[in-house]
Amino acid sequence: MALSSLAPLRRRNFALIWSAALVSNVGSWMQTVAVGALVTEQTGKSAWTGIVAAAAFIPIGIFAPIGGALADRVDRRRYFISTTVGETFFAALLAVVVATGNHEPWLVTVIVFCGGVLTALGFPAYQAIIPELVPKEELLAAMSLGSAQFNMGRVVGPALAGIAIVAGSYGLAFAINAASFGAVIIALLLSRFAERPHNPDQTTLRSQIAAGFRGAMAEPGCRLAITLIGITALLISPFIALIPAVAINLLHKGARGTSVLVTAQGIGAVIGALALAPLANRFGRRRVMIGDLCVLLPATVVLYYAAPGLWTAALALVAVGAAYIGVLSGLMTVVQLRASEDLRARILSLYMVALGVVYPIGAVIQGHLGDEFGLRDVAIAAAALFAAAMVLILGTRASRRAVLEEASRAQPEASVPAAFA
């Protein structure tokens, strides 16, 4: 039933944090669109578009494992509040820098990078909190709703960014983003859920990170999910960072075209997120995920880059958004269900590393190759390579497909060998 997608919203704590995250993500997408449009208009280079997008994600590869280890050894709610305060500071700094006219691309990129550091430190705690807010049978729906609110921000944020830029300046869009973090802080202060047991002096931070890595590699479902998201990040995910380049350099529609395309992807992602739980209930979570990876996602990406005009590209991007969010939510759910509770934040941080490190690398590579050989041809070739890789990995061995389901035995025993404890 379609309403199964909305079941987690009956839980007070989940509804509080979900609603606050929606407000924050509206602000974050305002900043994302405004930053991309700002540096693209200043430089006219697809490479710079990829670089500034990469700056927000590269910190994930460096700091997410640290954030995951910290989130497994301290109170996650209080820790997430502190990292959100840090994000607020750098968002406000960006607003001041741009408002005062000191918005050289390199400086904007540095500030975006610093904000990304705080995001990387805090996001594992946020993801690890979710299973504490809903029962296990509602976890896929909760993950899908998390993706939906993120992409509702993608729908509303670009439109508000366009209004803010026209009404005031790029700085106004950044200032609204800084204010939006307050909603998350308030929701976390109002939420109440059981504090998980933790022992800050149990072992060193380095040892905890290493234990999380060994746990992820020892659990076959987590290992496969991390591998698949890494391949997706390299070959498919760059379409997100390169939306301004498509709108401005390929379709010649400027900042308005960027807002239209980002909004279209967001609409598709919301549709896909809300449809995911009912589809999984009807056809099976694993079957839906495999079809998405092997066929739907690469096919829709090809249609998007091959589109001749803005509105055909926007229509194709609705489909891309739906398919892409299915992959992200499905693979994240695999990790959430199969990782043991004591290692969950650390293993989730490794999933984020695979996405956050490889995605900016792919964005910079595709942006550079796009400047040299044509962005459309490069991106279509990457989508075809992705489809071939997915068929090779998932289509040739049933045992690989099988581990995309929930582990059948107790999680703590399955995730980390005793020698690694």
C-alpha positions as CSV (number, residue, x, y, z in Angstrom):
1,M,0.0,0.0,0.0
2,A,1.3,3.5,-0.9
3,L,0.7,4.8,2.6
4,S,3.4,2.4,3.9
5,S,5.9,5.0,2.6
6,L,4.6,7.5,5.2
7,A,4.3,5.2,8.2
8,P,7.5,6.5,9.9
9,L,6.0,10.0,10.1
10,R,3.7,8.7,12.8
11,R,6.8,8.5,15.1
12,R,7.2,11.8,16.9
13,N,11.0,11.9,17.0
14,F,11.4,10.8,13.4
15,A,8.8,13.4,12.3
16,L,10.6,16.2,14.2
17,I,14.0,15.4,12.8
18,W,12.6,14.7,9.3
19,S,10.8,18.1,9.1
20,A,13.8,20.0,10.4
21,A,16.1,18.3,7.9
22,L,13.6,19.3,5.1
23,V,14.0,23.0,6.1
24,S,17.8,22.6,6.2
25,N,17.9,20.9,2.9
26,V,15.9,23.6,1.2
27,G,18.6,26.0,2.4
28,S,21.4,23.7,1.4
29,W,20.0,23.4,-2.2
30,M,19.7,27.1,-2.4
31,Q,23.4,27.3,-1.7
32,T,24.3,24.4,-4.0
33,V,22.4,26.0,-7.0
34,A,23.7,29.5,-6.2
35,V,27.3,28.4,-5.8
36,G,27.2,26.4,-9.1
37,A,25.7,29.2,-11.0
38,L,28.0,31.8,-9.5
39,V,31.3,30.0,-10.4
40,T,30.0,28.9,-13.8
41,E,29.0,32.4,-14.8
42,Q,32.2,33.8,-13.5
43,T,34.5,31.3,-15.3
44,G,32.4,29.7,-18.1
45,K,34.2,26.4,-17.4
46,S,32.6,23.0,-16.7
47,A,35.8,22.1,-14.8
48,W,35.1,24.8,-12.2
49,T,31.6,23.6,-11.9
50,G,32.9,20.2,-11.0
51,I,35.6,21.6,-8.7
52,V,33.2,23.6,-6.5
53,A,30.8,20.6,-6.2
54,A,33.8,18.4,-5.4
55,A,34.8,20.7,-2.6
56,A,31.6,19.9,-0.7
57,F,32.2,16.1,-1.0
58,I,35.9,15.6,-0.8
59,P,35.8,16.1,3.0
60,I,33.6,13.0,3.3
61,G,36.5,10.8,2.3
62,I,38.8,12.4,4.9
63,F,36.5,13.1,7.8
64,A,33.5,10.8,7.6
65,P,35.4,7.8,9.1
66,I,36.4,10.1,12.0
67,G,32.8,11.3,12.3
68,G,31.6,7.7,12.3
69,A,34.0,6.6,15.0
70,L,33.1,9.6,17.2
71,A,29.4,8.9,16.6
72,D,29.9,5.3,17.9
73,R,31.6,6.4,21.1
74,V,29.6,9.5,22.2
75,D,26.0,10.6,22.5
76,R,24.9,10.9,18.8
77,R,22.3,13.6,19.4
78,R,24.6,16.0,21.2
79,Y,27.4,15.3,18.8
80,F,25.2,16.0,15.8
81,I,24.1,19.3,17.3
82,S,27.7,20.5,17.6
83,T,28.5,19.7,14.0
84,T,25.4,21.5,12.9
85,V,26.5,24.6,14.7
86,G,29.8,24.4,12.8
87,E,27.9,24.1,9.5
88,T,25.9,27.2,10.4
89,F,29.1,29.2,10.9
90,F,30.6,28.4,7.5
91,A,27.3,29.0,5.7
92,A,27.1,32.4,7.3
93,L,30.7,33.1,6.4
94,L,30.0,32.3,2.8
95,A,27.1,34.8,2.8
96,V,29.3,37.5,4.2
97,V,32.1,36.9,1.7
98,V,29.8,37.0,-1.3
99,A,27.8,40.0,0.0
100,T,31.0,42.0,0.4
101,G,32.1,41.2,-3.2
102,N,35.0,38.9,-2.2
103,H,33.7,35.9,-4.1
104,E,36.7,34.7,-6.1
105,P,36.1,31.1,-7.2
106,W,39.0,29.8,-5.1
107,L,37.7,31.5,-1.9
108,V,34.2,30.3,-2.4
109,T,35.6,26.8,-3.0
110,V,37.6,26.9,0.3
111,I,34.6,27.9,2.3
112,V,32.4,25.3,0.7
113,F,35.1,22.8,1.6
114,C,35.2,23.8,5.2
115,G,31.4,23.5,5.5
116,G,31.8,20.1,3.9
117,V,34.1,19.0,6.7
118,L,31.4,19.7,9.3
119,T,28.9,17.9,7.2
120,A,31.2,14.9,6.9
121,L,31.8,14.8,10.6
122,G,28.1,15.0,11.4
123,F,26.3,12.9,8.8
124,P,27.3,9.5,10.1
125,A,25.6,10.4,13.4
126,Y,22.5,11.5,11.6
127,Q,22.2,8.3,9.6
128,A,23.0,6.1,12.6
129,I,20.2,7.8,14.6
130,I,17.5,6.8,12.1
131,P,17.2,3.1,13.2
132,E,16.7,4.4,16.8
133,L,13.7,6.4,15.7
134,V,11.6,3.7,13.9
135,P,11.1,-0.1,14.1
136,K,13.1,-2.3,11.8
137,E,10.1,-3.0,9.5
138,E,9.8,0.7,8.8
139,L,13.5,1.3,8.1
140,L,13.3,1.2,4.3
141,A,10.4,3.6,4.3
142,A,12.3,5.8,6.7
143,M,15.3,5.8,4.4
144,S,13.1,6.6,1.5
145,L,11.4,9.5,3.3
146,G,14.9,10.7,4.2
147,S,15.7,10.7,0.5
148,A,12.3,12.3,-0.2
149,Q,12.9,15.3,2.1
150,F,16.4,15.7,0.8
151,N,15.0,16.0,-2.7
152,M,12.0,18.1,-1.7
153,G,14.7,20.5,-0.8
154,R,16.0,20.0,-4.3
155,V,12.5,21.0,-5.6
156,V,11.9,24.0,-3.4
157,G,15.5,25.2,-2.9
158,P,16.4,26.0,-6.6
159,A,13.2,28.0,-7.0
160,L,13.8,30.0,-3.8
161,A,17.5,30.4,-4.9
162,G,16.3,32.0,-8.2
163,I,13.9,34.3,-6.3
164,A,16.6,35.3,-3.8
165,I,19.2,36.0,-6.5
166,V,16.7,38.1,-8.5
167,A,15.4,39.9,-5.3
168,G,18.7,40.5,-3.7
169,S,21.9,38.7,-4.5
170,Y,23.7,35.4,-4.3
171,G,24.6,36.4,-0.7
172,L,20.9,36.3,0.2
173,A,20.6,32.7,-0.9
174,F,23.6,31.8,1.3
175,A,22.2,33.7,4.3
176,I,18.9,31.8,4.1
177,N,20.9,28.6,4.1
178,A,22.8,29.6,7.2
179,A,19.5,30.4,9.0
180,S,17.9,27.0,8.0
181,F,20.3,25.0,10.1
182,G,18.5,26.4,13.2
183,A,15.6,24.1,12.5
184,V,17.8,21.0,12.9
185,I,19.3,22.3,16.2
186,I,15.8,23.0,17.6
187,A,14.4,19.6,16.5
188,L,17.4,17.7,18.1
189,L,16.9,19.6,21.3
190,L,13.2,18.7,21.4
191,S,13.6,15.1,20.4
192,R,13.7,12.3,23.0
193,F,15.0,8.8,22.4
194,A,17.0,6.3,24.4
195,E,20.7,7.2,24.7
196,R,22.7,4.3,23.4
197,P,25.4,2.9,25.7
198,H,28.9,4.0,24.9
199,N,32.3,3.8,26.4
200,P,34.5,6.8,25.4
201,D,37.7,5.2,26.7
202,Q,37.1,1.8,25.1
203,T,39.9,2.2,22.5
204,T,41.7,4.7,20.4
205,L,39.9,6.6,17.6
206,R,42.3,5.0,15.0
207,S,41.5,1.5,16.3
208,Q,37.8,2.2,16.1
209,I,38.0,3.4,12.5
210,A,40.1,0.3,11.6
211,A,37.5,-2.0,13.3
212,G,34.7,-0.3,11.3
213,F,36.6,-1.0,8.1
214,R,37.3,-4.6,9.0
215,G,33.6,-5.0,10.0
216,A,32.4,-3.6,6.6
217,M,34.7,-5.8,4.6
218,A,33.8,-8.9,6.7
219,E,30.0,-8.4,6.1
220,P,29.3,-9.4,2.4
221,G,26.2,-7.2,2.0
222,C,27.9,-4.1,3.4
223,R,31.0,-4.8,1.2
224,L,28.9,-5.2,-2.0
225,A,26.8,-2.1,-1.2
226,I,29.9,0.0,-0.7
227,T,31.4,-1.3,-3.9
228,L,28.3,-0.6,-5.9
229,I,27.9,2.9,-4.6
230,G,31.5,3.6,-5.4
231,I,31.0,2.6,-9.1
232,T,27.7,4.6,-9.2
233,A,29.5,7.7,-7.8
234,L,32.3,7.5,-10.4
235,L,30.2,7.0,-13.5
236,I,26.7,8.3,-12.8
237,S,26.6,10.7,-9.8
238,P,28.6,13.4,-11.7
239,F,25.4,14.3,-13.5
240,I,24.4,16.2,-10.3
241,A,27.5,18.4,-10.2
242,L,27.4,19.0,-13.9
243,I,23.8,20.2,-14.1
244,P,24.9,23.9,-14.3
245,A,27.3,23.0,-17.1
246,V,24.5,21.2,-19.0
247,A,22.1,24.1,-18.5
248,I,24.6,26.9,-19.3
249,N,27.1,25.4,-21.7
250,L,25.0,22.8,-23.6
251,L,21.5,24.2,-23.5
252,H,22.5,27.9,-23.1
253,K,19.8,28.6,-20.6
254,G,21.8,30.2,-17.8
255,A,21.0,30.2,-14.1
256,R,17.3,29.8,-14.9
257,G,18.0,26.6,-16.8
258,T,20.1,25.3,-13.8
259,S,17.1,25.9,-11.5
260,V,14.7,24.1,-13.8
261,L,17.0,21.1,-14.1
262,V,17.8,20.8,-10.4
263,T,14.1,21.1,-9.6
264,A,13.2,18.4,-12.2
265,Q,15.7,16.0,-10.6
266,G,14.2,16.8,-7.2
267,I,10.7,16.1,-8.4
268,G,11.7,12.8,-9.8
269,A,13.6,11.9,-6.6
270,V,10.6,12.6,-4.4
271,I,8.4,10.5,-6.7
272,G,11.0,7.7,-6.7
273,A,11.4,7.9,-2.9
274,L,7.7,7.7,-2.2
275,A,7.3,4.8,-4.7
276,L,10.2,2.8,-3.4
277,A,8.7,1.1,-0.4
278,P,5.4,0.1,-2.2
279,L,7.4,-1.3,-5.1
280,A,9.8,-3.2,-2.8
281,N,6.8,-4.6,-0.9
282,R,5.2,-5.8,-4.2
283,F,8.2,-7.0,-6.2
284,G,10.9,-7.5,-3.5
285,R,13.6,-5.0,-2.5
286,R,16.4,-6.9,-4.1
287,R,14.6,-7.2,-7.5
288,V,13.7,-3.5,-7.6
289,M,17.3,-2.5,-6.8
290,I,18.9,-4.8,-9.4
291,G,16.5,-3.6,-12.1
292,D,17.3,0.0,-11.2
293,L,21.1,-0.5,-11.2
294,C,21.3,-2.6,-14.4
295,V,18.7,-0.9,-16.6
296,L,16.7,2.0,-15.4
297,L,19.4,4.3,-14.0
298,P,21.9,4.1,-17.0
299,A,19.1,4.3,-19.6
300,T,17.5,7.4,-18.1
301,V,20.9,9.1,-17.8
302,V,21.5,8.5,-21.5
303,L,18.1,10.0,-22.3
304,Y,18.9,13.1,-20.2
305,Y,22.3,13.9,-21.9
306,A,20.9,13.1,-25.3
307,A,17.9,15.5,-24.9
308,P,18.0,18.4,-27.4
309,G,16.3,21.1,-25.3
310,L,15.7,22.3,-21.8
311,W,12.2,20.8,-21.3
312,T,13.0,17.4,-22.8
313,A,16.1,17.3,-20.6
314,A,14.0,18.3,-17.6
315,L,11.5,15.5,-18.3
316,A,14.3,13.0,-18.6
317,L,15.9,14.3,-15.4
318,V,12.7,13.5,-13.5
319,A,13.2,9.9,-14.5
320,V,16.9,10.1,-13.6
321,G,16.0,11.5,-10.2
322,A,13.6,8.7,-9.4
323,A,16.0,6.0,-10.5
324,Y,19.0,7.5,-8.7
325,I,17.2,7.9,-5.4
326,G,16.1,4.2,-5.6
327,V,19.8,3.2,-5.9
328,L,21.0,5.4,-3.0
329,S,18.1,4.5,-0.7
330,G,18.3,0.8,-1.5
331,L,22.0,0.4,-1.0
332,M,21.9,2.5,2.2
333,T,19.2,0.3,3.5
334,V,21.3,-2.8,2.9
335,V,24.1,-1.3,5.1
336,Q,21.6,-0.1,7.8
337,L,20.1,-3.6,8.0
338,R,23.3,-5.7,7.9
339,A,25.7,-3.6,9.9
340,S,25.8,-4.3,13.7
341,E,24.5,-1.5,15.9
342,D,27.9,-1.0,17.6
343,L,29.6,-0.5,14.2
344,R,26.7,1.1,12.3
345,A,28.0,4.7,12.2
346,R,31.5,3.6,11.2
347,I,30.3,1.3,8.4
348,L,27.9,4.0,7.2
349,S,30.8,6.4,7.2
350,L,32.7,4.1,4.8
351,Y,29.6,4.0,2.5
352,M,29.7,7.8,2.6
353,V,33.5,7.7,1.8
354,A,32.8,5.6,-1.3
355,L,30.2,8.0,-2.4
356,G,31.8,11.2,-1.2
357,V,35.3,10.6,-2.4
358,V,34.6,9.0,-5.7
359,Y,31.7,11.4,-6.7
360,P,33.9,14.5,-6.8
361,I,36.6,12.6,-8.6
362,G,34.1,11.6,-11.2
363,A,32.7,15.1,-11.4
364,V,36.1,16.7,-12.0
365,I,37.1,14.0,-14.6
366,Q,33.9,14.2,-16.5
367,G,33.9,18.0,-16.4
368,H,37.5,18.1,-17.7
369,L,36.9,15.4,-20.4
370,G,33.7,17.2,-21.3
371,D,35.6,20.4,-21.9
372,E,38.0,18.5,-24.2
373,F,35.7,16.0,-26.0
374,G,32.2,17.2,-25.4
375,L,30.2,16.7,-22.2
376,R,27.3,14.9,-23.9
377,D,29.5,12.2,-25.4
378,V,31.6,11.7,-22.3
379,A,28.6,11.3,-20.0
380,I,26.7,8.9,-22.3
381,A,29.9,6.8,-22.5
382,A,30.1,6.7,-18.7
383,A,26.5,5.6,-18.4
384,A,27.1,2.8,-20.9
385,L,30.2,1.6,-19.0
386,F,28.1,1.7,-15.8
387,A,25.4,-0.5,-17.2
388,A,28.1,-3.0,-18.4
389,A,29.7,-3.1,-15.0
390,M,26.4,-3.7,-13.2
391,V,25.4,-6.6,-15.4
392,L,28.9,-8.1,-14.9
393,I,28.8,-7.8,-11.1
394,L,25.1,-8.6,-10.4
395,G,24.1,-10.7,-13.4
396,T,26.8,-13.3,-13.3
397,R,26.7,-14.6,-9.7
398,A,23.5,-15.3,-7.7
399,S,25.5,-15.3,-4.5
400,R,26.2,-11.6,-5.0
401,R,22.6,-10.8,-5.5
402,A,21.6,-12.7,-2.5
403,V,23.6,-10.6,0.0
404,L,21.5,-7.5,-0.9
405,E,18.8,-8.8,1.5
406,E,18.9,-8.5,5.2
407,A,21.3,-10.8,7.1
408,S,19.6,-13.9,8.3
409,R,21.5,-14.3,11.6
410,A,22.3,-12.0,14.5
411,Q,24.0,-8.8,13.3
412,P,26.7,-8.5,16.0
413,E,27.9,-12.0,15.3
414,A,27.9,-11.6,11.5
415,S,29.6,-8.3,11.2
416,V,33.0,-8.5,12.9
417,P,35.2,-11.5,13.6
418,A,36.2,-11.9,17.2
419,A,39.8,-11.2,16.4
420,F,38.8,-7.7,15.2
421,A,36.7,-6.8,18.3
